[in-house]
Amino acid sequence: MNVLEINVLVLAYLGDAIYENYVREYLINKGIGNVNDLQTESLKYVSAKSQAKYIQELMDSNVLIEEELDVVKRARNYKTTSHPKNCDIVTYKYATGLEALIGYLKLKENKERIDEIMSFILK
């Protein structure tokens, strides 16, 4: 299977689950023991607005290699007109780019790289 040929929305679907799991483990390891507090704190990382901010920081800091940037750009440029009501289409597309990148790296079995990117985000 050529991971680059997989629909970017499928990559984002997978990446969303993996990304959220990293965030949940991070917050639990921080010692947050209340579910409401976990949910509130997680919004700093898992909302489309937050994800868009983090992917922009990764790109601006030249953390991503060309192949990873290509995945993000493919996801960002994917033709879609639907998006959540709580954010604009551009923000949603950048967030989708981050999720697609994580999904792509997962299918490439590159856990080390996912760890690096998530460490950058969760610093």
N, C-alpha and C positions, 0 to 999 in steps of 0.2 A: 504494500500500500504506500503510495506516495502522499505524504502528509500535506504537501503543498497543493495537492489537487482537491483536498477536502474543502467543502463549502465553509467559508469563514464563520457563518452563523452557527454551524455545527461545532466548530472549534471554540467559539464563544460560549456555547451551551456547556461544553465540558469545562472550559476554563473558569466559568462562573462558579461552578461547584467547588473546584479545587481552590480558587482564590478565597472563597468564603470560608472554607475549612481552615486554611492557613490563618485567616483573621481570627476565627473562633478559638483556635488553639493558642494563638498569641495572647488573646485577651484573658483566657482562662489561666494561662501560665503567668500572667501579670498578677493573678490573685483575685480577680473579680469573681465573686461568688454569687451574685444576685442576677437572676435572669434578666430583669428589667434593665439593670445597669449594663449587662453584656450587650443587650439590644441597642441601647442608647449609644454606647461606646463604639459598637460595630459600624454605626452609620458614618463615622469619621473615615471609614475605609471602603465600605461596600456600596455606598450610594453612587449613582452614575456621575454626579458632580465630583465626588472624591476620586473615583477611578479615572475620570478624565484629567483631573489635576495631576494624578500620579503618573499617568502615561506621558503627559506633557513634560513633567520633570525628568522622567527617564530619557526622553528624546532630547531635551535641552542639555542634559548632562552627558550626552554621548555614551550612555551606558549600553545601548542596544547595538548589536552588529547589523550589518546590511540585511541579512536574511530575516532577522527579527523585525526590522523596520518594514520590510516588504509585507510581512503578515499583518502588522498593525495598519499599514496604509491600505491593504486590500480590504480589511474589515471596515476601516473608516470610510472608504469610498464605495462600499457595497450599496447598491441601489435599494433603498427602503424609504418608505414615507411614514411608517408607524414608529412611534416612540412613546415612552411613558408621559403622562400628563405633567409630571413634576419636573421635567427638564426639557430643554430645547433639543432639536435634532442633532446639532453639532456636538453637544456634550454627550449625548447618547452614543453617537458614532465613535467618539474617542474612547468612551467606556467599553464599548464593544471591541475596540482594538486591543485594549489591555486584556480583556477576557479571552479573545482569540489567541493572543500571544501565549497566554498561560496554557490554553488547551493544546496549542501547537507543540509547545515544549513538552507537555505531558505525553503526547502521542509519539514524540521523538525520544521518549524515555530519558529526558535530560533534567532529572530532579535537581541536580546541582545548580543548574542555571535558574530553575524556578526558585530555589532557595536564595540565590544571589539577588534576584529581582524582588522577591518578597522581603528580604532583609533591607533592601534600599527603601521600599515602601514603608515598612514597619519600624524603621530606624528608631 
